[in-house]
Amino acid sequence: MITRIIFFLIGFGLSVIGFVFIISYLNLINLGYNFTEYVNFICSKVECLIGPIGLLIIYLSIFIKGGKENELHI
């Protein structure tokens, strides 16, 4: 149970970091980039890809069952 909470918190932290970078790079649209160039730029940056990886870790920590069958699920 504690490992699931730790993975949830790690995923939450990674997703916050990643999406802060994605939101901060929205300023590129004001500089003349169109939406497809913005998406291509976001996909090429590693710090922006951390956000979806964090969401995946959160999803896995919530929905993947642990080894114990009698574990209390919230």
C-alpha distance (Angstrom), angle and dihedral (degrees) to the residues before:
residue distance angle dihedral
M1 . . .
I2 3.78 . .
T3 3.81 91.3 .
R4 3.79 90.4 55.3
I5 3.81 90.1 52.1
I6 3.80 91.2 48.4
F7 3.81 92.0 49.7
F8 3.81 89.7 47.0
L9 3.80 91.3 53.2
I10 3.81 92.3 45.7
G11 3.80 90.3 50.3
F12 3.79 91.1 47.2
G13 3.79 91.9 51.5
L14 3.79 92.9 47.6
S15 3.79 92.8 48.2
V16 3.81 92.0 49.7
I17 3.80 91.5 50.5
G18 3.79 92.9 47.0
F19 3.78 96.6 47.2
V20 3.81 92.4 45.9
F21 3.81 87.4 59.1
I22 3.81 91.4 46.4
I23 3.80 91.4 51.6
S24 3.79 92.6 45.1
Y25 3.81 90.9 52.8
L26 3.82 89.0 57.8
N27 3.81 85.2 89.2
L28 3.81 87.3 76.7
I29 3.80 89.2 73.6
N30 3.82 88.5 62.7
L31 3.80 89.5 53.8
G32 3.80 92.4 60.7
Y33 3.79 104.9 -87.2
N34 3.79 115.6 137.4
F35 3.80 122.6 -136.8
T36 3.81 97.2 -94.9
E37 3.81 91.7 50.8
Y38 3.80 88.8 48.7
V39 3.81 92.3 51.6
N40 3.81 91.3 47.3
F41 3.80 89.7 50.5
I42 3.82 92.2 48.9
C43 3.81 92.0 49.2
S44 3.79 91.2 52.6
K45 3.82 95.4 54.2
V46 3.80 118.0 86.4
E47 3.79 94.2 -154.1
C48 3.80 89.7 58.5
L49 3.79 93.1 50.3
I50 3.80 89.8 58.7
G51 3.84 89.4 75.8
P52 3.82 97.5 64.5
I53 3.82 90.1 40.5
G54 3.81 88.4 55.3
L55 3.81 90.5 50.2
L56 3.80 89.3 51.3
I57 3.80 91.0 52.0
I58 3.81 90.4 49.3
Y59 3.80 90.9 49.9
L60 3.80 92.5 49.0
S61 3.80 93.5 46.6
I62 3.80 91.1 53.1
F63 3.79 102.7 41.3
I64 3.82 106.0 30.1
K65 3.77 111.6 90.3
G66 3.76 120.3 -129.3
G67 3.77 127.9 -130.6
K68 3.80 96.2 -92.2
E69 3.79 117.1 80.1
N70 3.81 95.9 -162.3
E71 3.79 94.7 55.3
L72 3.79 116.6 132.9
H73 3.82 111.6 -113.8
I74 3.76 122.1 -156.9
